[in-house]
Amino acid sequence: MKFSALFGLLLAIGITGTGYGAHFEIQRKDGAVAIMIDGQLFTRYVLESNEGGQPYFWPLNGPGGEPMSRGFPMENSGKESTDHPHHRSMFFGHQAIGGVNFWHEPRTPGKPGVLGHSKTIEVVAAEAHQDHAVLRTRTSYSDPSGEVILTDERRFVFHEDSVRHARLIDVEITFIGSSPSVTLGDIKDAGLSIRVADSMTAKAGGRIINSSSDEGEAAAYGKRVPWCDFNGLIGGRVVGIAMLQHPESWGYPTPWHVRSYGLMTSNPFGLKSVSKEKHSGELTLTQGERATIKYRVILHEGDEKQADIEGSYREYSSKKNI
């Protein structure tokens, strides 16, 4: 894994940024990059899963400091659900890239197919600025023989919305084709995903709601809309996680793979498999060809109306080349 000497030195002492609002700091420890906000852990980006899966964010700590994503399988408290052990808090995965599965893990029960492995091969930048932090990485996708069949460039921007009492992560992933070409298939299990805390799930009384006011799994599943929100209770307080897709994102507007048990996935590849359309949503990239997906993830207080997710979407979608 490639890290410059300067980068290592900066992370050893902590990279900080101060301003009139939040104070950001970036730290690297134990194969992960931690984003700190006002001295508290906001989230941690794990560069490579030790179980053969994908890089992932865990935990996702909300504006009150509470974990809003499920802790399993990274930790097993005995008090959380243990289904789908490949659902690692927040991650990008895809079950069919060049015929290789980058969604499930070796520990996933009863999942056939050829399992690949994606990992961070370079931390390009990790910077704390006056009112935000930036993490840029490169990721490889390898088949069982170790051959890299796809790479991507990732850019994450961490900031807060003090007016709406929310923490934000802007996500930009640019896929880069390999020789001679690679196809990201139209399949159900693919996309940017979040597994919410058990107490927020629809099974526990939480709510799935999208920008067209479709509520619940049956109504929201497969709908192609700009944003979706999962809100419910943590510690007796209503909180939520929203995922917004930018109009510049490949595959906009995306179908949503949302489940009552707590999964929220934006799957722009799943036109046939998720939204049941006639034409395929697969993406084929020739060598060096690029395609970019862009999202904003909002960890907020209250439900989608109290958090003004629609207003946040209007602001986010109006920004070009973010």
Summary of the structure (lengths in Angstrom):
residues: 322
radius of gyration: 18.5
end to end distance: 27.6
largest distance: 54.0
contacts: 1131
relative contact order: 0.15
helix: 9%
strand: 46%
